[in-house]
Amino acid sequence: MPKLIVPGQRRAAARFTVSAVAIGLSLTWTTPGHAAKPPAPKLTTLRCLDASTVPCAGGVQVVPGDDLRVLGRRIARGQRLTFRWSDGQSSARLVRKKGIGFVVRVPANTATGTVSVTLKDRRGRRSNRLRLKVVDRPPAAPASTVPDPPAVFTESGMWIFDLDAADGGTPAAILARARAARVSTVFLKSADGSTSQGSQFSAEFVRALQAGGVRVCAWQYVYGTAPEAEAAIAIASIRAGADCFVINAEKEYAGRYAEAQRYLAALRAGVGAEYPVGLSSFGLPTSFPNFPFSVFLGPGGAQVDMPQVYWREFEQPVALISARVASGHRIYGRPIAPMGQTYNGATEDDVQSFRSTWAAYGAQGLSWFRWGVTPPEVWEALAQPAPTLDPEDDPGWQAFALGSSGDGVVWLQQHLAAVDPSVEIDGVFGAGTDAALRRFQAKQGFPETGQTGPRTWQALLALTPKRVDWAARARR
């Protein structure tokens, strides 16, 4: 006899049947032979590798043959990025660059104009679509106007803070270590502010090292509270026979434009305009926007820029922080002889990466901080021949535009004022500076971006900057 089902029971049975079917389907779909497809890669952002270049000044634009940074989810090295336009396409595989991420080189045959970009993984799954503008390569930038550094700064140097801690501080020990590590120049502290370090920087000690074939460079930490007195002590150490001199100016000199100008005027009056002087200071100028780099590295200042590239303090890979330092300092138009570190856990690989990176950037000399805390394995790395050069991407140029401020803007305004008297030198990139920069770009035949790209900077650096009497300004 058939089982009687009342109306309410019938609906419940139907729900049970549908649920059972759904469960059965669910079970069927999750069996090994019918696994759900993994999701496709997803593109989120395309970026210029160097946002300061002329093509990228107005947004994400690339030139065929240049590198493009790719960000997204489920992307991996070796996946293929395809560029499509109305009547063709090109493609290239992703590579991963240390400290940067995923990068692809835009194929040389990519058409100019707006193209669509998709990414395909190794299983053929295709990502979403983004759009990108491809533009023609602009005319070549003007030739570099950076002068060659004095010869004393063109080789390998090591810094000494405390002579007694440097292998006992005897000339024989210093010379032996320097020869073994291929160190040609010893940077020996000669003064702290207006206090001489005569006990460790004497004419006799300097002559002993020089007789052994090592150059000796004096260095002084300066504060800016008594610039003429500091300069007098610097001159005395130079007259003890130093082959060169380095100004070590840091946070105490922030905002002291007049004092920096007074210090340099007194120093140059005592040693002459040609005596080789370097500046050792912050690695990233943007971190200390009111530090007077434009004075210390301007006309009558140091001939060599020696930024402190201390990657352990920045907690960044050597190559990445080196690119940021190079970009920030090259606007001052001085040859760069960077300072690396051999303390605080620096490794042999760090040392070789630093040497290779900066040689690829064209640095003719470099130095290390510091003797006395350098471990044996790092000394051994310094003794090895310099590694084979690996090509490095151009580090770019510090970009300034409307709203920027700081010493880099002061330097920009000094150069613009050389050809445009209307420019006010106040370190603030306002409407007047914007208009002057656009006029300058128009006269040069550059895109009127209102932003400092590589071609604009190199054209500006060919000019002699307008001198500013900072001391007179301070008296107002």
QUITAHU-V244851 format. One record per residue. N is the residue number from 1. PHI is phi as a letter, one per 40 degrees, with the letter a starting at -180 (NA if undefined). D_CENTER is the distance of its C-alpha to the mean C-alpha in Angstrom with 2 decimals. Layout:
n	phi	d_center
N	PHI	D_CENTER
N	PHI	D_CENTER
This chain:
n	phi	d_center
1	NA	89.41
2	c	86.06
3	c	84.04
4	c	84.21
5	b	80.90
6	c	81.06
7	d	78.68
8	c	76.21
9	c	76.16
10	c	75.57
11	c	72.40
12	c	71.17
13	c	71.98
14	c	70.09
15	c	67.03
16	c	67.40
17	c	67.71
18	c	64.62
19	c	62.61
20	c	63.85
21	c	62.84
22	c	59.36
23	c	59.03
24	c	60.30
25	c	57.81
26	c	55.00
27	c	56.19
28	c	56.46
29	c	52.91
30	c	51.32
31	c	53.19
32	d	51.18
33	c	52.44
34	b	51.29
35	c	47.84
36	c	45.79
37	c	43.02
38	c	39.49
39	c	37.40
40	c	35.39
41	c	31.60
42	b	30.25
43	c	27.43
44	b	25.91
45	a	22.85
46	b	21.33
47	b	17.85
48	c	15.95
49	c	13.06
50	b	11.27
51	c	13.16
52	c	12.47
53	c	14.61
54	d	18.17
55	c	19.98
56	c	18.13
57	c	18.59
58	b	21.90
59	i	21.23
60	c	20.78
61	b	21.69
62	b	21.03
63	b	22.22
64	d	24.30
65	g	22.44
66	c	19.02
67	c	17.59
68	b	18.43
69	c	17.40
70	b	20.67
71	b	21.53
72	i	25.04
73	b	27.66
74	f	29.41
75	b	27.03
76	a	26.48
77	d	25.31
78	g	27.85
79	c	29.01
80	b	29.63
81	c	28.24
82	b	30.76
83	b	30.32
84	b	33.74
85	b	35.17
86	d	38.78
87	b	39.91
88	a	37.53
89	a	34.71
90	a	32.00
91	a	30.21
92	a	27.50
93	c	26.71
94	c	23.82
95	b	21.57
96	b	19.42
97	b	15.86
98	d	14.68
99	g	12.40
100	b	12.88
101	h	16.67
102	c	19.25
103	b	18.53
104	b	21.21
105	c	21.44
106	c	23.62
107	d	26.70
108	c	27.37
109	c	30.80
110	c	29.73
111	c	31.60
112	c	30.03
113	h	30.90
114	c	30.85
115	b	30.95
116	c	31.56
117	b	29.53
118	b	31.02
119	b	30.19
120	b	32.89
121	c	32.99
122	c	34.92
123	c	38.14
124	g	38.06
125	c	37.27
126	b	35.51
127	c	33.13
128	c	33.35
129	b	32.40
130	b	29.45
131	b	29.21
132	a	26.47
133	b	26.45
134	b	25.99
135	b	25.84
136	c	26.39
137	c	23.62
138	c	23.39
139	d	24.43
140	c	22.15
141	c	19.90
142	d	21.26
143	c	20.76
144	c	18.06
145	b	19.45
146	c	17.28
147	c	20.02
148	c	20.41
149	c	19.84
150	d	23.05
151	d	24.22
152	c	24.13
153	c	20.32
154	c	20.13
155	b	21.16
156	c	20.63
157	b	21.24
158	b	22.06
159	c	22.27
160	b	25.57
161	c	26.09
162	b	29.69
163	c	31.64
164	c	34.37
165	c	31.98
166	c	30.74
167	f	33.47
168	g	36.12
169	g	34.83
170	c	37.33
171	d	36.51
172	c	37.92
173	c	35.73
174	c	32.53
175	c	33.39
176	c	34.33
177	c	31.13
178	c	29.00
179	c	30.98
180	c	30.78
181	c	26.99
182	f	26.44
183	c	25.15
184	c	26.02
185	b	25.02
186	b	25.79
187	c	24.00
188	b	26.86
189	c	26.93
190	b	29.57
191	a	29.66
192	b	28.78
193	g	29.15
194	c	32.54
195	b	33.77
196	c	34.00
197	b	33.28
198	d	36.07
199	c	37.33
200	b	34.44
201	b	33.49
202	b	36.75
203	c	37.77
204	c	39.70
205	c	36.80
206	c	34.49
207	c	37.25
208	c	37.84
209	c	34.29
210	c	34.27
211	c	37.65
212	c	36.16
213	g	33.60
214	b	30.53
215	c	28.82
216	b	28.50
217	b	25.92
218	c	26.79
219	b	24.37
220	b	25.25
221	c	23.99
222	b	24.84
223	b	25.89
224	g	27.00
225	c	30.46
226	a	32.24
227	c	30.06
228	c	32.95
229	c	34.07
230	c	30.61
231	c	30.53
232	c	34.02
233	c	33.06
234	c	30.07
235	c	32.52
236	c	34.95
237	c	32.55
238	c	31.58
239	c	35.32
240	c	35.76
241	h	34.41
242	c	30.62
243	c	28.98
244	a	25.92
245	a	24.71
246	b	21.54
247	c	21.29
248	b	19.82
249	b	19.51
250	b	18.23
251	c	19.66
252	c	23.09
253	c	21.99
254	d	20.54
255	g	22.66
256	c	24.53
257	c	24.12
258	c	27.70
259	c	27.57
260	c	24.51
261	c	26.41
262	c	29.58
263	c	28.02
264	c	26.60
265	c	29.90
266	c	31.89
267	c	29.73
268	c	29.88
269	c	33.57
270	c	34.18
271	b	32.21
272	g	31.95
273	c	29.34
274	c	28.54
275	c	28.12
276	c	24.70
277	b	22.57
278	b	19.00
279	b	17.06
280	b	15.60
281	a	14.07
282	d	11.63
283	c	8.11
284	b	7.36
285	d	9.82
286	c	10.62
287	c	12.11
288	b	14.53
289	c	15.30
290	b	18.42
291	c	17.26
292	c	18.54
293	d	15.69
294	c	17.68
295	c	20.64
296	c	19.39
297	b	17.48
298	c	20.06
299	d	23.34
300	g	25.18
301	c	22.25
302	c	20.19
303	c	19.82
304	b	16.78
305	c	13.50
306	b	13.03
307	c	10.22
308	c	11.20
309	b	9.06
310	c	11.85
311	c	11.25
312	c	14.85
313	c	14.61
314	c	11.76
315	f	13.91
316	b	11.33
317	d	11.54
318	d	10.13
319	c	8.70
320	c	7.09
321	c	5.52
322	c	4.73
323	c	3.20
324	c	1.64
325	c	2.84
326	c	3.94
327	c	4.37
328	c	5.75
329	c	7.64
330	c	9.04
331	c	11.36
332	c	13.35
333	g	14.62
334	b	14.86
335	c	14.40
336	b	11.63
337	b	13.32
338	c	11.09
339	b	13.10
340	b	13.40
341	b	15.95
342	b	19.37
343	b	20.80
344	f	20.97
345	g	21.45
346	c	18.96
347	b	20.55
348	d	21.39
349	c	19.32
350	d	16.18
351	c	17.02
352	c	17.63
353	c	14.52
354	c	12.44
355	c	14.80
356	c	14.79
357	c	11.11
358	c	10.67
359	c	14.14
360	c	13.39
361	c	10.71
362	g	13.69
363	c	13.19
364	c	16.86
365	a	16.91
366	a	15.46
367	a	17.15
368	b	17.81
369	b	18.81
370	a	21.69
371	c	25.18
372	g	27.77
373	b	25.80
374	c	24.59
375	c	26.63
376	d	28.78
377	c	27.05
378	c	23.70
379	d	25.70
380	c	27.20
381	c	23.90
382	c	22.98
383	c	26.42
384	c	25.77
385	d	24.89
386	d	21.30
387	c	20.82
388	c	21.27
389	c	18.28
390	b	17.09
391	d	15.75
392	b	12.12
393	c	11.36
394	d	9.93
395	c	6.28
396	g	8.11
397	b	8.72
398	c	8.92
399	c	12.24
400	b	15.19
401	a	18.65
402	d	21.90
403	h	21.57
404	c	18.24
405	a	18.64
406	h	17.33
407	c	16.54
408	d	14.36
409	c	17.57
410	d	19.69
411	c	18.00
412	c	18.50
413	c	22.06
414	c	22.85
415	c	22.22
416	c	24.10
417	c	26.87
418	c	27.38
419	b	28.98
420	b	29.88
421	c	31.74
422	c	31.87
423	c	28.28
424	c	28.23
425	c	25.48
426	b	25.10
427	g	21.45
428	b	22.60
429	c	21.93
430	b	25.51
431	c	27.99
432	c	28.56
433	c	24.97
434	d	24.81
435	c	28.04
436	c	27.05
437	c	23.83
438	c	25.90
439	c	28.53
440	c	26.10
441	c	24.76
442	c	28.40
443	c	29.45
444	c	26.77
445	g	27.93
446	c	24.68
447	d	24.80
448	c	25.40
449	c	22.68
450	g	22.23
451	b	18.45
452	c	16.03
453	c	14.93
454	c	14.11
455	c	17.81
456	c	18.46
457	c	15.81
458	c	17.08
459	c	20.60
460	c	20.09
461	c	18.67
462	c	21.91
463	c	23.77
464	c	24.68
465	c	23.58
466	c	26.50
467	c	27.13
468	b	27.54
469	c	30.11
470	c	28.51
471	c	31.47
472	c	33.91
473	c	32.09
474	c	32.24
475	c	36.01
476	c	36.71
